[in-house]
Amino acid sequence: MTTERKLRRLAYKYTFYRVAPLWRGLSEAEKQAGKEEFAAVVEEAAAHMQVRSYSLVGMKADVDLLLWCTGHSLEAHQQLEALLNRTRLGPYLERPYSYLALTRRSPYTDDAPHPPQEGDSRFTVKPGEAPYLIVYPFTKTRAWYALSLEERQAMMNVHFEVGHKYPNVRINTSYSFGLDDQEFVVAFETDDPSSFLDLVMELRETKASVYTLRDTPIFTCIARPLRECLDAVG
């Protein structure tokens, strides 16, 4: 049995799955058995970690499904993936993208006149029930960190002010420094993709945008019950 070491912060894991085309050539009985086994593993994991499922069928060419998992240890995430590998769907699963991050309070929120629209604790996460989730890895340039905290704070204040124009867009920011290739993973929940599009266009015109090194790939995800996500892949 894997020893689980609980972290001081919550661990986010965004795992994007693609189901190999060979899967669709199996009989309906074989596919149903594989999907039921996969769903049972996820449902058991959901008893001790938060699991949100999203469909990307028709949204992204190389991704079918996202599981956004929030746990208290890295081992919990590893154990879930190991169990999914052993299901009958496992041999047909590919993971073209996977992002690991931890929760942490932003250094810019305490002095911001318009704090970001996200959770108020560095250790907890409260995902909403919005039908759409937009996720992407994010990295700042090294020049950003060479600026003084006061300069960065001023730019982030403008950033937050723009965000407050779009109250139906909620951001979940998590931190990957030293743990994964990106510095942050940002996940925006909304009931209106048009609002998110307008928000991003407006943020492009802020001074802070100059210091963005990477903010792709971008994933537009639709919240669905897990079994609906699995049925959508065929």
N, C-alpha and C positions, 0 to 999 in steps of 0.2 A: 504494500500500500504506500502511496506517495505521501511523504511528510509535507504538510501544508504549513507554511510560515506566513502568518497574517501580517499584512503591511499596515503602516500608519495611515496610508491613503488608499483610496479605491483604485483598482486597476481596470482600465477600459481596454477592451479588445474588439476591434472592428475587423471581422473576417469576412471577406468577399469570396463567394464560391461560384464556380462554374461547373456545370454538369456536362461531362463528355458526351458528344453526340451518340456514341455507342449505346448509351443508356436508353435512348428512345427506341432502339431496336429490340429491347427485351419485351417479353410478354407482359400484358397488363397485370397479371397475378404477381409476376416477379417484381415489377416496379412498385406495386402497391405494398408488397411485403417490405421492400427496401425503404420506402418512404415512412411506413409505420414504425420501423425499427429506428430510423433516424429521429423521427419526432419523439419517440419514447425516451431516447437518450437526452434530447434537449429538455424535455419536460421534467425529467428527473433532475437535471442540472439546475433548472429554474427554481427548485426548492431551496437552494442555498446561494444562488446568484441571480442577478437580474438579467433577463434575456429578452431582447426585442428583435423581432424578425421583420424583414423588408424584402419586397420583390424588386428586382431590377430588370426583369424580362421586358424587352422592348425599350429599355432606358439606356442600356450600355451594352455594346456588342459582345464584350468578353466577360460579362458578369451576369449571373442569374439571381443570386440571393445574398443578402447581408444578415449576419447575426451580430448584433451589438450587445456585447456581454459586459457586465460590471461585476467584479468580484473583489474579494478581500485578499487574494493571493495570486501570484503568477502560476503557482501549481494548479490552481482550480481551472484556469484557462487551458493549461496544457493537458490536464486530465480530460476535459471535455473533448478536445480535438483528438486525443488518443482513442477515446470511446467512439467517436464518430467515424474514425478510420476503420474501425472493426465492424461497422454495420454493413449490410449488403449494398447500401448506396456508396459506401466508402471508396471502393476501387474506382468509381466513376467520378469522384470529386476532385476538382482542381481548385487551388487557392491562388489566383493571379495577384491578389492584393491582400495585405494583412497589416494592420497598424496597432501598435501597443503604446499605451500612454497611462499616466497617473493623474489623479486630480490634484490641484494645487491652487491656492488663492492667487489671483493676479496681483503683481506688485503695483499696478496702476489704479486699482479701484478705490483705495482708501481716500485718495486726494482728488478723485474725479467728481465734478459737479453732476454728471450724468453717468452713474455706474452702468456697466453692461447688463443686459437683460438675461442674467443667468442665475444659477443657484447661489445662495449666500454663504455657503460653507465650503471650505477647501477639502473636506473629507466626504461629502455626500453628493449624490446626484439625484435629481428628480425629473427624469424625462417626462415630457408631457404626452398628450394623446394626439398630437398633430398628425395629419395623414401623410405629410411629406417630410423627408429628411434629406438634407444635402450635406455630404461629407467630403472633406479633402484634407490632405497633409499640408502643412504650412511651415515654411522656414524663412526667417529674416536674414538679411545680409549681415556680414560682420561689421559693416559700417554703422549699422543701427546700434550695436552694443558699444561702439566707441563714443556715441553721443552721451552727454550727461543725462542723469535721471530726469532733471528738470526739462530738458529738451524733449525727451521721449514722452514725459507726462503730458506736456502741452499738445503734442501730436495725438496722443491717445485720447485726450479729452475731446478733441474734435471728432475722433473716430466714434467715441461713445455717443456724442451728440447726434451724429448722423444716424446711428443705430436706433436711437429713441424716436426717430420719425417713423419707424416701422415696428409698432408694438406687437404685430402678429408674427414677427420673426424672433425666435428665441435661440440664443447661442449656447452651446456646451463646448467649452474650451478645456482641453486636457494637454498634458505636458509629456514630451518624449525625450528630452535632452539626455543624451548618453544611453538611452534605452532602445532607440530605433533610429532609422535614417533621418526622419523629419524632427523638427523641434516641437511642433504642436500638431494635434489633430483637432480640427474644428468641425462641429456638427450643428447645423442649423435646422431647427424644427419650425414648420410653418403650415398654415392652411391655404396659402396662396403663393405658388411659385412666382407669379408676376411681382409680388412685393419683394421677394428675394432678389430677383433680377434687377429691380430698380435700386435696391440697397447696394448691391455690388457695383453697379455702374456709378453710383454717387461716391462710394468709397474709393473708386479708382482715381477720383479727382482730389483726394486728400493728400497732404504731404507725406503721411506715413506710408502710403502706397509705394513710394519711391524705394523704400527699403525692403520690399518683398523680393525674396530670391526664388521661392517656389510656392505655388499654390495649385498644383495639379498632380495627379488626375482628380477630376471632380465627379462625384457620384450622386445622381438624383435617384432617391429611393422612395418607394411607396409602401407605407405600413400595411401589412397583411398578417393574418394569423398564419402560423408556420405551415399548417397543412395546405393552405391556399397557395403559399409560396412554392411548396414542393409540387403541387399539382400543375402550377404554371410552367414548370420546366419540362413537362411531358412525361 
